């Protein structure tokens, strides 16, 4: 992630978290619907409905999976505040989200993001995915994301990683670096091409094959 972009989003996140954390997470017998803030605690399934924003500093324990709807934003933690933000079991599943930003979390069941809602909009005016500093058991698939920026950085993944057809606005986007992957790393159809960019990251350590656009990463 470029330093100017990092500073920009850090400021926006700080304001949004201050405003959003006192908001609502409505519990139901089968899960919790989060439309503003997700307080520290233990939850069954968490759903971020279409167009909603769910922000949390953690730590949270989600036992039944996290589901993010079209145009929705989910933020857990920040790269500028290292520390355990919790555990998500049952995986992270998003369809046409605005932004999926998860930091310093253990994710059991993998990450599956399909589609996006464009580079502009949501609570930050621009959209981005940041999957950073997590331990992910179950693999990662991000396909067809069309936000402003996307970074997969410093994760430890037990499973294969598939990053395909992510066409983004920022020429410094698609930074896939410094990950340890116990599986394969497969990339195709991304624009810009996967890169180190200004992240100051390093090549991924991959026990399986690196294919397509990620063969050199």
Backbone as ProteinMPNN parsed JSONL, in Angstrom:
{"seq_chain_A": "XXXXXXXXXXXXXXXXXXXXXXXXXXXXXXXXXXXXXXXXXXXXXXXXXXXXXXXXXXXXXXXXXXXXXXXXXXXXXXXXXXXXXXXXXXXXXXXXXXXXXXXXXXXXXXXXXXXXXXXXXXXXXXXXXXXXXXXXXXXXXXXXXXXXXXXXXXXXXXXXXXXXXXXXXXXXXXXXXXXXXXXXXXXXXXXXXXXXXXXXXXXXXXXXXXXXXXXXX", "coords_chain_A": {"N_chain_A": [[0.848, -1.185, 0.0], [0.57, 2.197, -0.84], [2.278, 4.928, 0.791], [0.982, 7.559, 0.86], [-1.68, 6.751, 0.316], [-2.122, 5.013, 2.466], [-2.003, 6.806, 4.633], [-4.201, 8.393, 4.03], [-6.408, 6.584, 4.174], [-6.162, 5.726, 6.789], [-6.836, 8.003, 8.261], [-9.512, 8.321, 7.449], [-10.627, 5.937, 8.39], [-10.259, 6.228, 11.131], [-12.005, 8.341, 11.791], [-14.423, 7.176, 10.965], [-14.603, 4.915, 12.623], [-14.841, 6.103, 15.137], [-17.301, 7.3, 14.867], [-18.902, 5.144, 14.14], [-18.751, 2.903, 15.946], [-20.457, 3.091, 18.272], [-22.859, 2.237, 17.226], [-25.387, 0.002, 15.843], [-25.758, -3.484, 16.399], [-27.719, -6.0, 15.85], [-28.952, -8.618, 17.626], [-30.15, -11.872, 16.868], [-31.917, -15.02, 17.161], [-30.629, -16.762, 15.36], [-28.388, -15.398, 14.618], [-26.485, -12.333, 14.111], [-27.271, -9.138, 12.937], [-25.398, -6.649, 11.569], [-25.172, -3.235, 11.319], [-23.841, -0.928, 11.899], [-21.85, -0.56, 14.336], [-19.792, -3.169, 15.687], [-19.524, -4.534, 18.668], [-16.937, -5.606, 21.017], [-16.944, -9.112, 21.714], [-18.771, -12.265, 21.684], [-20.274, -13.959, 19.003], [-22.876, -15.556, 17.08], [-23.595, -16.338, 13.808], [-22.664, -13.556, 11.763], [-24.128, -11.011, 9.921], [-23.746, -8.623, 7.428], [-25.829, -6.51, 6.0], [-27.114, -5.63, 2.708], [-25.662, -2.681, 1.469], [-24.966, -1.741, 3.987], [-22.79, -0.702, 6.742], [-20.335, -2.083, 8.762], [-18.358, -1.792, 11.51], [-15.482, -2.511, 13.491], [-13.212, -2.674, 16.217], [-12.609, -4.965, 17.496], [-11.703, -7.203, 20.28], [-13.398, -9.872, 18.587], [-15.383, -12.831, 18.549], [-16.601, -14.881, 16.164], [-18.748, -17.387, 15.48], [-20.297, -18.651, 13.556], [-19.726, -17.892, 10.955], [-19.181, -15.129, 8.656], [-21.07, -12.961, 6.739], [-21.248, -10.831, 3.988], [-23.026, -8.414, 2.332], [-24.209, -7.123, -0.921], [-22.713, -4.062, -1.879], [-21.992, -3.514, 0.725], [-19.941, -2.765, 3.627], [-17.303, -4.031, 5.564], [-15.241, -3.752, 8.345], [-12.614, -4.808, 10.287], [-10.416, -4.139, 12.705], [-7.108, -2.652, 12.151], [-4.221, -1.996, 10.143], [-2.508, -0.269, 11.359], [-2.781, -0.586, 14.029], [-1.601, -2.955, 15.559], [-2.445, -6.183, 16.852], [-4.362, -8.796, 18.382], [-7.435, -9.285, 16.85], [-9.426, -11.101, 16.991], [-11.439, -14.071, 16.239], [-12.809, -15.634, 13.426], [-14.924, -18.12, 12.67], [-16.203, -20.448, 10.328], [-15.845, -19.066, 8.07], [-15.388, -16.243, 5.751], [-17.6, -14.614, 3.719], [-18.46, -12.886, 0.874], [-20.489, -11.027, -1.353], [-20.418, -9.023, -4.091], [-19.364, -6.795, -2.539], [-18.741, -3.503, -1.068], [-16.379, -2.896, 0.465], [-14.008, -5.007, 2.029], [-12.302, -5.421, 4.852], [-9.972, -6.774, 6.817], [-8.004, -7.404, 9.599], [-5.324, -8.868, 11.432], [-6.583, -11.23, 12.364], [-7.801, -14.513, 13.138], [-8.999, -16.698, 10.797], [-11.151, -19.201, 10.236], [-12.106, -21.411, 7.84], [-11.771, -20.004, 5.583], [-11.642, -17.366, 3.029], [-13.884, -15.844, 0.875], [-14.613, -13.915, -1.726], [-16.664, -12.471, -4.053], [-17.072, -10.487, -6.821], [-17.902, -6.926, -6.801], [-18.722, -3.511, -5.883], [-17.944, -1.32, -7.336], [-15.501, 1.443, -7.603], [-16.029, 3.718, -6.093], [-17.834, 5.243, -3.382], [-19.706, 4.159, -0.464], [-18.776, 4.341, 3.071], [-16.329, 5.659, 3.059], [-15.935, 7.067, 0.781], [-14.221, 6.097, -1.231], [-13.585, 2.686, -2.233], [-12.16, -0.304, -0.863], [-10.421, -3.443, -0.577], [-8.739, -4.96, 2.069], [-6.908, -7.429, 3.114], [-5.097, -8.396, 5.584], [-2.334, -9.449, 7.556], [-3.39, -11.755, 8.726], [-4.25, -15.064, 10.003], [-5.236, -17.607, 8.062], [-7.266, -20.275, 7.645], [-8.132, -22.433, 5.289], [-8.047, -21.336, 2.748], [-8.137, -18.765, 0.114], [-10.217, -16.914, -1.977], [-10.626, -14.383, -4.247], [-12.441, -12.813, -6.554], [-13.263, -10.924, -9.409], [-13.432, -8.434, -8.188], [-13.981, -4.923, -8.099], [-13.131, -2.563, -6.925], [-11.421, 0.37, -5.57], [-8.847, -0.215, -4.598], [-6.843, -3.067, -3.719], [-5.382, -5.196, -1.39], [-3.512, -8.036, -0.485], [-1.789, -9.047, 2.057], [0.897, -10.056, 4.096], [-0.262, -12.356, 5.216], [-0.858, -15.587, 6.678], [-1.59, -18.436, 5.145], [-3.375, -21.374, 5.108], [-4.005, -23.207, 2.686], [-5.057, -22.95, -0.768], [-4.666, -20.002, -2.849], [-6.608, -17.949, -4.828], [-6.788, -15.455, -7.106], [-8.428, -13.572, -9.182], [-9.368, -11.722, -12.112], [-9.684, -9.174, -10.985], [-10.27, -5.943, -11.331], [-9.127, -2.831, -10.975], [-9.186, 0.625, -9.794], [-6.932, 2.138, -8.864], [-3.596, 2.528, -9.925], [-1.639, 1.39, -8.368], [-2.74, -0.772, -7.218], [-3.791, -4.184, -6.383], [-1.826, -5.475, -4.756], [-0.134, -8.139, -3.842], [1.551, -9.56, -1.561], [4.238, -10.744, 0.596], [3.077, -12.924, 1.813], [2.614, -16.123, 3.392], [1.953, -19.135, 2.041], [0.447, -22.163, 2.211], [-0.104, -23.993, -0.091], [-1.274, -23.423, -3.422], [-0.69, -20.49, -5.491], [-2.639, -18.644, -7.485], [-3.217, -16.573, -10.215], [-4.984, -14.525, -12.472], [-6.051, -12.362, -15.12], [-6.099, -9.938, -13.752], [-6.103, -6.388, -13.231], [-4.552, -3.43, -12.311], [-1.677, -5.54, -13.098], [-0.777, -8.05, -10.707], [1.399, -6.993, -8.08], [4.305, -5.771, -6.26], [4.305, -3.099, -5.759], [4.165, -0.049, -3.941], [4.331, -1.129, -1.46], [6.48, -2.008, -0.044], [6.865, -4.639, 0.414], [7.656, -8.204, 0.313], [8.559, -11.106, -1.679], [6.111, -13.724, -2.021], [5.96, -16.645, 0.029], [5.479, -19.771, -1.044], [4.245, -22.998, -0.908], [3.187, -24.636, -2.847], [2.434, -24.309, -6.317], [3.14, -21.305, -8.166], [1.157, -19.524, -10.299], [0.235, -18.111, -13.529], [-0.312, -14.62, -13.5], [0.916, -14.296, -11.082], [3.219, -15.721, -11.064], [5.781, -14.686, -10.793], [5.775, -13.611, -8.3]], "CA_chain_A": [[0.0, 0.0, 0.0], [1.374, 3.41, -0.877], [2.2, 5.699, 2.025], [-0.114, 8.541, 0.832], [-2.967, 6.072, 0.415], [-2.225, 4.518, 3.83], [-2.338, 7.931, 5.506], [-5.564, 8.813, 3.715], [-7.41, 5.661, 4.682], [-6.071, 5.694, 8.241], [-7.644, 9.117, 8.751], [-10.925, 8.05, 7.217], [-11.038, 4.866, 9.277], [-10.332, 6.752, 12.493], [-13.261, 9.078, 11.927], [-15.552, 6.262, 10.82], [-14.711, 4.08, 13.808], [-15.354, 6.924, 16.233], [-18.727, 7.526, 14.642], [-19.675, 3.934, 13.917], [-18.747, 1.872, 16.954], [-21.603, 3.069, 19.176], [-24.065, 1.903, 16.501], [-26.204, -1.151, 16.155], [-25.592, -4.855, 15.971], [-28.962, -6.535, 16.39], [-28.86, -10.064, 17.78], [-31.322, -12.698, 16.634], [-31.579, -16.385, 17.558], [-29.739, -17.425, 14.411], [-27.222, -14.596, 14.283], [-26.477, -10.901, 14.386], [-27.216, -8.227, 11.803], [-24.57, -5.494, 11.94], [-25.36, -2.12, 10.403], [-22.977, 0.193, 12.28], [-20.706, -1.0, 15.107], [-19.801, -4.514, 16.258], [-18.79, -4.421, 19.925], [-16.215, -6.814, 21.417], [-17.821, -10.138, 22.255], [-18.932, -13.526, 20.974], [-21.463, -13.937, 18.164], [-23.121, -16.676, 16.18], [-23.343, -15.787, 12.487], [-22.805, -12.112, 11.614], [-24.53, -10.621, 8.572], [-23.736, -7.202, 7.091], [-26.785, -6.519, 4.891], [-26.856, -4.799, 1.528], [-25.475, -1.257, 1.648], [-24.66, -1.38, 5.371], [-21.394, -0.594, 7.161], [-20.098, -2.695, 10.06], [-17.001, -1.446, 11.917], [-15.116, -3.046, 14.8], [-11.824, -2.803, 16.619], [-12.441, -6.248, 18.132], [-11.714, -8.55, 19.711], [-14.683, -10.537, 18.437], [-15.411, -14.239, 18.168], [-17.771, -15.177, 15.334], [-18.722, -18.85, 15.423], [-21.093, -19.207, 12.465], [-19.407, -17.281, 9.68], [-19.442, -13.714, 8.373], [-21.653, -12.776, 5.411], [-21.242, -9.414, 3.622], [-23.91, -8.282, 1.191], [-23.871, -6.18, -1.985], [-22.537, -2.672, -1.498], [-21.744, -3.407, 2.16], [-18.56, -2.583, 4.077], [-16.952, -4.629, 6.857], [-13.88, -3.412, 8.763], [-12.204, -5.338, 11.583], [-9.034, -3.797, 13.005], [-6.355, -1.756, 11.277], [-2.8, -2.329, 10.099], [-1.776, 0.67, 12.2], [-2.992, -0.948, 15.432], [-1.378, -4.402, 15.653], [-3.006, -6.847, 18.024], [-5.372, -9.783, 18.053], [-8.791, -8.746, 16.73], [-10.407, -12.143, 17.237], [-11.539, -15.289, 15.433], [-14.014, -15.856, 12.625], [-15.067, -19.501, 12.232], [-17.272, -20.538, 9.348], [-15.405, -18.368, 6.869], [-15.829, -14.909, 5.343], [-18.253, -14.756, 2.421], [-18.948, -11.587, 0.424], [-20.983, -10.953, -2.726], [-20.477, -7.632, -4.567], [-19.215, -5.847, -1.437], [-17.981, -2.279, -1.288], [-15.056, -3.071, 1.052], [-13.785, -6.046, 3.037], [-11.017, -5.063, 5.462], [-9.805, -7.633, 7.993], [-6.616, -7.333, 10.051], [-4.898, -9.521, 12.675], [-7.682, -12.123, 12.747], [-7.768, -15.915, 12.729], [-10.19, -16.995, 10.008], [-11.3, -20.628, 9.975], [-13.116, -21.59, 6.8], [-11.335, -19.304, 4.391], [-12.189, -16.082, 2.579], [-14.487, -15.995, -0.455], [-15.175, -12.633, -2.149], [-17.019, -12.492, -5.473], [-17.629, -9.247, -7.324], [-17.705, -5.688, -6.059], [-19.747, -2.506, -6.17], [-17.323, -0.166, -7.952], [-14.414, 2.063, -6.845], [-16.438, 4.901, -5.321], [-19.018, 5.075, -2.562], [-19.506, 3.634, 0.875], [-18.53, 5.346, 4.116], [-15.027, 6.31, 2.904], [-15.968, 7.675, -0.559], [-13.622, 5.108, -2.121], [-13.737, 1.325, -1.708], [-10.96, -1.142, -0.995], [-10.257, -4.659, 0.209], [-7.443, -5.111, 2.714], [-6.827, -8.672, 3.873], [-3.726, -8.178, 6.024], [-1.832, -9.901, 8.858], [-4.309, -12.752, 9.272], [-4.025, -16.5, 9.845], [-6.43, -18.042, 7.339], [-7.331, -21.715, 7.459], [-9.18, -22.772, 4.339], [-7.827, -20.761, 1.43], [-8.648, -17.431, -0.211], [-10.632, -16.641, -3.356], [-11.18, -13.055, -4.514], [-12.625, -12.792, -8.005], [-14.18, -9.94, -9.967], [-13.559, -7.226, -7.372], [-13.788, -3.754, -8.95], [-12.986, -1.389, -6.075], [-10.331, 1.296, -5.85], [-7.552, -0.828, -4.249], [-6.937, -4.372, -3.053], [-4.117, -5.74, -0.932], [-3.432, -9.291, 0.274], [-0.442, -8.754, 2.547], [1.389, -10.577, 5.373], [-1.141, -13.384, 5.751], [-0.42, -16.978, 6.718], [-2.761, -19.11, 4.583], [-3.341, -22.829, 4.974], [-4.914, -23.469, 1.578], [-4.669, -22.262, -1.998], [-5.125, -18.632, -3.028], [-7.025, -17.695, -6.206], [-7.059, -14.022, -7.242], [-8.681, -13.503, -10.619], [-10.291, -10.753, -12.726], [-9.871, -8.011, -10.118], [-9.943, -4.789, -12.175], [-9.212, -1.783, -9.968], [-8.965, 1.997, -10.235], [-5.609, 2.627, -8.486], [-2.522, 1.804, -10.611], [-0.82, 0.706, -7.37], [-3.579, -1.797, -6.601], [-3.443, -5.597, -6.525], [-0.569, -5.766, -4.074], [-0.22, -9.465, -3.232], [2.958, -9.703, -1.145], [4.671, -11.097, 1.952], [2.217, -13.971, 2.352], [3.067, -17.509, 3.443], [0.809, -19.872, 1.52], [0.616, -23.621, 2.157], [-0.978, -24.344, -1.193], [-0.849, -22.739, -4.638], [-1.068, -19.087, -5.687], [-3.096, -18.595, -8.863], [-3.685, -15.229, -10.541], [-5.223, -14.294, -13.897], [-7.031, -11.359, -15.499], [-6.124, -8.789, -12.851], [-5.594, -5.117, -13.748], [-3.21, -3.691, -12.807], [-1.14, -6.857, -12.804], [-0.3, -8.187, -9.336], [2.679, -6.307, -7.946], [4.734, -5.345, -4.933], [3.889, -1.713, -5.656], [4.885, 0.72, -2.923], [4.059, -1.759, -0.176], [7.753, -2.386, 0.577], [6.736, -6.042, 0.778], [8.595, -9.168, -0.253], [7.924, -12.178, -2.432], [5.343, -14.687, -1.251], [6.5, -17.983, 0.239], [4.386, -20.635, -1.491], [4.707, -24.384, -0.951], [2.725, -25.21, -4.103], [2.81, -23.599, -7.538], [2.712, -19.941, -8.459], [0.755, -19.594, -11.693], [-0.31, -16.93, -14.178], [0.272, -13.319, -13.204], [1.656, -14.348, -9.815], [4.372, -16.633, -11.178], [6.992, -13.994, -10.348], [5.573, -13.045, -6.973]], "C_chain_A": [[0.887, 1.24, 0.0], [1.214, 4.195, 0.415], [1.105, 6.769, 1.961], [-1.483, 7.893, 0.98], [-3.187, 5.557, 1.829], [-2.625, 5.641, 4.78], [-3.772, 8.388, 5.292], [-6.575, 7.893, 4.364], [-7.346, 5.546, 6.195], [-6.908, 6.807, 8.845], [-9.122, 8.85, 8.591], [-11.438, 6.976, 8.157], [-11.176, 5.367, 10.709], [-11.625, 7.487, 12.741], [-14.446, 8.125, 11.894], [-15.721, 5.389, 12.052], [-15.26, 4.865, 14.995], [-16.848, 7.123, 16.107], [-19.498, 6.218, 14.698], [-19.755, 2.976, 15.079], [-19.914, 1.916, 17.926], [-22.878, 2.549, 18.528], [-24.572, 0.508, 16.767], [-25.658, -2.44, 15.59], [-26.733, -5.609, 16.626], [-28.89, -8.053, 16.424], [-30.207, -10.715, 17.496], [-30.937, -14.131, 16.994], [-30.573, -17.063, 16.643], [-28.517, -16.599, 14.052], [-27.434, -13.132, 14.591], [-26.413, -10.129, 13.085], [-26.493, -6.967, 12.245], [-24.718, -4.403, 10.89], [-24.563, -0.882, 10.789], [-21.749, -0.325, 13.023], [-20.891, -2.399, 15.651], [-18.902, -4.489, 17.496], [-17.984, -5.687, 20.199], [-17.181, -7.827, 22.03], [-17.86, -11.359, 21.373], [-20.274, -13.531, 20.256], [-21.636, -15.28, 17.47], [-22.75, -16.191, 14.77], [-23.516, -14.277, 12.513], [-23.095, -11.804, 10.154], [-24.448, -9.104, 8.46], [-24.629, -7.065, 5.86], [-26.41, -5.534, 3.786], [-26.761, -3.318, 1.885], [-25.062, -0.819, 3.04], [-23.154, -1.3, 5.602], [-21.266, -1.154, 8.564], [-18.628, -2.495, 10.41], [-16.712, -2.004, 13.3], [-13.608, -2.979, 14.994], [-11.541, -4.174, 17.216], [-12.058, -6.09, 19.598], [-13.126, -9.123, 19.655], [-14.443, -12.01, 18.122], [-16.719, -14.475, 17.427], [-17.737, -16.674, 15.048], [-19.417, -19.439, 14.197], [-20.873, -18.548, 11.127], [-19.807, -15.82, 9.594], [-19.914, -13.596, 6.94], [-21.792, -11.288, 5.127], [-22.007, -9.256, 2.314], [-23.457, -7.254, 0.175], [-23.772, -4.745, -1.478], [-22.213, -2.456, -0.034], [-20.248, -3.3, 2.448], [-18.385, -3.253, 5.434], [-15.5, -4.301, 7.146], [-13.657, -3.982, 10.156], [-10.728, -5.04, 11.782], [-8.416, -2.871, 11.985], [-4.899, -2.171, 11.282], [-1.971, -1.416, 10.997], [-1.961, 0.405, 13.688], [-2.846, -2.458, 15.59], [-1.941, -4.974, 16.949], [-4.128, -7.76, 17.609], [-6.766, -9.162, 18.003], [-9.852, -9.83, 16.833], [-10.338, -13.3, 16.277], [-12.87, -15.317, 14.706], [-14.0, -17.306, 12.178], [-16.289, -19.604, 11.333], [-17.005, -19.726, 8.106], [-15.989, -16.978, 6.701], [-16.362, -15.017, 3.926], [-18.856, -13.407, 2.02], [-19.358, -11.666, -1.039], [-21.176, -9.489, -3.108], [-20.332, -6.614, -3.439], [-18.593, -4.54, -1.899], [-16.549, -2.484, -0.807], [-15.079, -4.201, 2.066], [-12.385, -5.82, 3.595], [-10.881, -5.81, 6.777], [-8.327, -7.7, 8.33], [-6.425, -8.127, 11.346], [-5.97, -10.453, 13.243], [-7.341, -13.551, 12.356], [-9.082, -16.234, 12.035], [-10.187, -18.487, 9.694], [-12.437, -20.826, 8.983], [-12.851, -20.777, 5.554], [-12.065, -17.996, 4.122], [-12.661, -16.239, 1.14], [-15.197, -14.69, -0.804], [-15.424, -12.689, -3.646], [-17.677, -11.173, -5.851], [-17.317, -8.063, -6.432], [-18.801, -4.712, -6.432], [-19.143, -1.222, -6.715], [-16.328, 0.526, -7.04], [-14.823, 3.214, -5.936], [-17.726, 4.63, -4.567], [-18.675, 4.529, -1.198], [-19.121, 4.729, 1.862], [-17.24, 6.132, 3.93], [-14.885, 7.037, 1.564], [-15.277, 6.817, -1.61], [-13.717, 3.743, -1.447], [-12.421, 0.576, -1.835], [-11.073, -2.378, -0.113], [-8.857, -4.676, 0.779], [-7.51, -6.361, 3.59], [-5.373, -8.771, 4.329], [-3.476, -8.756, 7.41], [-2.748, -10.92, 9.532], [-3.73, -14.16, 9.183], [-5.315, -17.079, 9.285], [-6.338, -19.538, 7.094], [-8.483, -22.036, 6.512], [-9.068, -22.116, 2.989], [-8.503, -19.418, 1.239], [-9.023, -17.394, -1.687], [-11.217, -15.239, -3.415], [-11.248, -12.919, -6.029], [-13.631, -11.715, -8.404], [-14.362, -8.706, -9.124], [-13.189, -6.007, -8.217], [-13.703, -2.469, -8.132], [-11.814, -0.523, -6.476], [-8.967, 0.637, -5.649], [-7.801, -2.17, -3.583], [-5.541, -4.827, -2.669], [-4.32, -7.024, -0.154], [-1.995, -9.368, 0.778], [-0.223, -9.377, 3.927], [0.44, -11.573, 6.024], [-0.437, -14.735, 5.776], [-1.637, -17.814, 6.332], [-2.509, -20.609, 4.497], [-4.392, -23.233, 3.947], [-4.46, -22.691, 0.367], [-5.314, -20.887, -2.081], [-5.4, -18.404, -4.51], [-7.499, -16.249, -6.318], [-7.201, -13.723, -8.73], [-9.656, -12.382, -10.983], [-10.645, -9.591, -11.804], [-9.348, -6.784, -10.862], [-10.215, -3.536, -11.34], [-8.793, -0.426, -10.513], [-7.531, 2.472, -10.007], [-4.524, 1.848, -9.217], [-1.588, 1.081, -9.657], [-1.589, -0.419, -6.673], [-3.064, -3.198, -6.917], [-2.036, -5.884, -6.005], [-0.738, -7.083, -3.299], [1.191, -9.846, -2.793], [3.074, -10.179, 0.301], [3.732, -12.097, 2.612], [2.966, -15.298, 2.422], [1.868, -18.379, 3.124], [1.157, -21.357, 1.442], [-0.411, -24.165, 1.166], [-0.443, -23.656, -2.426], [-1.325, -21.293, -4.632], [-1.372, -18.907, -7.163], [-3.713, -17.239, -9.16], [-3.861, -15.091, -12.049], [-6.228, -13.168, -14.066], [-7.111, -10.153, -14.606], [-5.532, -7.552, -13.517], [-5.7, -4.056, -12.67], [-2.738, -5.096, -12.444], [-0.671, -6.91, -11.359], [1.134, -7.688, -9.201], [3.034, -6.115, -6.479], [4.3, -3.905, -4.702], [4.764, -0.947, -4.685], [4.706, 0.132, -1.535], [5.32, -2.037, 0.621], [7.705, -3.825, 1.061], [7.769, -6.903, 0.083], [7.827, -10.257, -0.985], [7.174, -13.124, -1.499], [6.095, -16.007, -1.12], [5.357, -18.964, -0.001], [4.892, -22.068, -1.593], [4.277, -25.086, -2.233], [3.237, -24.412, -5.288], [2.373, -22.151, -7.497], [2.385, -19.912, -9.962], [0.248, -18.246, -12.198], [0.427, -15.672, -13.8], [1.104, -13.322, -11.919], [2.873, -15.256, -9.877], [5.652, -15.996, -10.664], [6.889, -13.386, -8.973], [5.668, -14.091, -5.875]], "O_chain_A": [[1.85, 1.316, 0.763], [0.167, 4.147, 1.06], [0.346, 6.894, 2.922], [-2.349, 8.415, 1.681], [-4.299, 5.642, 2.352], [-3.489, 5.452, 5.637], [-4.476, 8.729, 6.243], [-7.5, 8.356, 5.032], [-8.368, 5.293, 6.833], [-7.613, 6.59, 9.83], [-9.905, 9.123, 9.5], [-12.552, 7.079, 8.669], [-12.103, 4.977, 11.42], [-12.274, 7.291, 13.769], [-15.368, 8.248, 12.7], [-16.845, 5.141, 12.488], [-16.058, 4.341, 15.772], [-17.576, 7.116, 17.099], [-20.606, 6.167, 15.231], [-20.759, 2.274, 15.201], [-20.343, 0.856, 18.383], [-23.896, 2.428, 19.21], [-24.24, -0.104, 17.782], [-25.163, -2.491, 14.464], [-26.713, -5.832, 17.836], [-28.78, -8.701, 15.382], [-31.261, -10.179, 17.839], [-29.75, -14.432, 17.121], [-29.751, -17.855, 17.103], [-27.687, -17.045, 13.26], [-28.408, -12.739, 15.233], [-25.59, -10.431, 12.222], [-26.921, -6.295, 13.183], [-24.425, -4.619, 9.713], [-24.604, 0.119, 10.073], [-20.701, -0.514, 12.405], [-21.996, -2.785, 16.034], [-17.678, -4.43, 17.385], [-18.315, -6.746, 19.665], [-18.105, -7.466, 22.759], [-17.082, -11.482, 20.427], [-21.294, -13.153, 20.832], [-20.682, -16.037, 17.294], [-21.65, -15.671, 14.587], [-24.402, -13.763, 13.196], [-22.395, -12.278, 9.259], [-25.007, -8.383, 9.286], [-24.223, -7.468, 4.77], [-25.5, -4.718, 3.936], [-27.659, -2.766, 2.521], [-24.828, 0.369, 3.26], [-22.354, -1.758, 4.786], [-22.004, -0.75, 9.463], [-17.748, -2.972, 9.693], [-17.573, -1.981, 14.179], [-12.834, -3.198, 14.063], [-10.381, -4.528, 17.428], [-12.079, -4.976, 20.121], [-13.942, -8.895, 20.548], [-13.439, -12.38, 17.514], [-17.803, -14.296, 17.981], [-16.79, -17.168, 14.436], [-19.165, -20.588, 13.832], [-21.731, -18.627, 10.248], [-20.651, -15.339, 10.35], [-19.247, -14.072, 6.022], [-22.381, -10.557, 5.922], [-21.676, -9.888, 1.311], [-22.444, -6.584, 0.374], [-24.639, -4.275, -0.741], [-22.164, -1.311, 0.415], [-19.408, -3.686, 1.635], [-19.202, -3.075, 6.338], [-14.626, -4.535, 6.312], [-14.404, -3.685, 11.088], [-9.879, -5.621, 11.106], [-9.085, -2.369, 11.081], [-4.387, -2.644, 12.297], [-0.846, -1.762, 11.356], [-1.367, 1.091, 14.52], [-3.842, -3.167, 15.737], [-1.914, -4.33, 17.998], [-4.779, -7.526, 16.591], [-7.229, -8.584, 18.986], [-11.046, -9.534, 16.772], [-9.338, -13.505, 15.589], [-13.921, -15.057, 15.292], [-13.145, -17.691, 11.38], [-17.292, -18.925, 11.554], [-17.825, -19.69, 7.189], [-16.931, -16.581, 7.388], [-15.65, -15.464, 3.026], [-19.673, -12.852, 2.754], [-18.677, -12.283, -1.859], [-22.002, -8.794, -2.516], [-21.103, -5.657, -3.383], [-17.996, -4.466, -2.974], [-15.604, -2.275, -1.568], [-16.018, -4.346, 2.848], [-11.394, -6.007, 2.888], [-11.59, -5.518, 7.74], [-7.495, -8.008, 7.477], [-7.261, -8.066, 12.247], [-6.228, -10.461, 14.446], [-6.666, -13.777, 11.351], [-10.154, -16.062, 12.615], [-9.318, -18.975, 8.971], [-13.581, -20.458, 9.247], [-13.605, -20.843, 4.584], [-12.958, -17.58, 4.861], [-11.913, -16.717, 0.287], [-16.254, -14.387, -0.25], [-14.5, -12.928, -4.424], [-18.7, -10.788, -5.285], [-16.581, -8.17, -5.452], [-19.703, -5.042, -7.202], [-19.737, -0.151, -6.585], [-16.292, 0.249, -5.841], [-14.035, 3.64, -5.091], [-18.596, 3.894, -5.033], [-17.507, 4.444, -0.821], [-19.141, 5.912, 1.52], [-17.058, 7.167, 4.571], [-13.816, 7.564, 1.258], [-15.699, 6.806, -2.766], [-13.906, 3.655, -0.234], [-11.661, 0.785, -2.78], [-11.717, -2.369, 0.936], [-7.888, -4.435, 0.059], [-8.098, -6.344, 4.672], [-4.508, -9.183, 3.556], [-4.285, -8.584, 8.323], [-2.867, -10.945, 10.757], [-2.828, -14.418, 8.386], [-6.357, -17.051, 9.94], [-5.429, -20.007, 6.408], [-9.653, -21.928, 6.878], [-9.937, -22.327, 2.143], [-9.314, -18.98, 2.055], [-8.237, -17.797, -2.544], [-12.187, -14.935, -2.721], [-10.218, -12.911, -6.703], [-14.709, -11.606, -7.819], [-15.342, -7.982, -9.304], [-12.21, -6.04, -8.962], [-14.147, -1.412, -8.581], [-11.276, -0.653, -7.575], [-8.037, 0.882, -6.417], [-8.841, -2.383, -2.959], [-4.631, -4.848, -3.497], [-5.18, -7.105, 0.722], [-1.087, -9.713, 0.023], [-1.063, -9.239, 4.817], [0.346, -11.629, 7.25], [0.472, -14.987, 4.985], [-2.603, -17.897, 7.091], [-1.538, -21.05, 3.883], [-5.526, -23.561, 4.298], [-3.565, -21.852, 0.469], [-6.355, -20.631, -1.476], [-4.53, -18.636, -5.35], [-8.491, -15.864, -5.699], [-6.206, -13.631, -9.449], [-10.628, -12.124, -10.273], [-11.766, -9.084, -11.835], [-8.139, -6.604, -11.008], [-11.363, -3.215, -11.033], [-8.136, -0.332, -11.55], [-6.966, 3.143, -10.871], [-4.515, 0.619, -9.148], [-0.811, 0.232, -10.094], [-1.138, -0.95, -5.658], [-2.062, -3.379, -7.608], [-1.189, -6.447, -6.699], [-1.388, -7.132, -2.255], [1.95, -10.403, -3.586], [2.153, -10.038, 1.106], [3.604, -12.115, 3.836], [3.849, -15.562, 1.606], [0.875, -18.365, 3.852], [2.052, -21.755, 0.697], [-1.442, -24.718, 1.549], [0.744, -23.332, -2.475], [-2.227, -20.917, -3.884], [-0.476, -19.003, -8.002], [-4.619, -16.795, -8.455], [-2.987, -15.493, -12.818], [-7.149, -13.025, -13.262], [-8.085, -9.402, -14.674], [-4.57, -7.653, -14.279], [-6.788, -3.794, -12.159], [-3.327, -5.757, -11.589], [-0.206, -5.899, -10.834], [1.974, -7.918, -10.072], [2.2, -6.27, -5.586], [3.964, -3.528, -3.58], [5.971, -1.176, -4.616], [4.909, 0.824, -0.538], [5.252, -2.275, 1.827], [8.41, -4.197, 1.999], [8.638, -6.41, -0.636], [6.599, -10.321, -0.918], [7.55, -13.302, -0.341], [6.783, -16.433, -2.048], [4.381, -18.985, 0.75], [5.871, -22.326, -2.294], [4.933, -26.033, -2.665], [4.355, -23.897, -5.258], [1.367, -21.807, -6.876], [3.234, -20.236, -10.792], [-0.115, -17.365, -11.42], [1.658, -15.651, -13.78], [1.915, -12.42, -11.709], [3.494, -15.532, -8.851], [6.524, -16.697, -10.15], [7.815, -12.715, -8.519], [5.519, -13.765, -4.697]]}, "name": "protein", "num_of_chains": 1, "seq": "XXXXXXXXXXXXXXXXXXXXXXXXXXXXXXXXXXXXXXXXXXXXXXXXXXXXXXXXXXXXXXXXXXXXXXXXXXXXXXXXXXXXXXXXXXXXXXXXXXXXXXXXXXXXXXXXXXXXXXXXXXXXXXXXXXXXXXXXXXXXXXXXXXXXXXXXXXXXXXXXXXXXXXXXXXXXXXXXXXXXXXXXXXXXXXXXXXXXXXXXXXXXXXXXXXXXXXXXX"}
